[in-house]
Amino acid sequence: MAGLMDGETRQERREKRLKKKREQMLQHGRSLVRIYRDAILKRLRGRKEG
């Protein structure tokens, strides 16, 4: 019942938690994109030399 004491409803707490989760997913997605892009570029560079 701590949420009722500080004026937050269950819905507000839920939205805050989901927002935090989405932000973490976005950060994770950006790092994955960078990893995949670097791997592809590395592979392409390797072919040109070979």
PyMOL commands that set and color helices and strands:
alter all, ss='L'
color gray80, all
select helices_A, chain A and resi 2-5+10-49
alter helices_A, ss='H'
color red, helices_A
deselect
rebuild
show_as cartoon
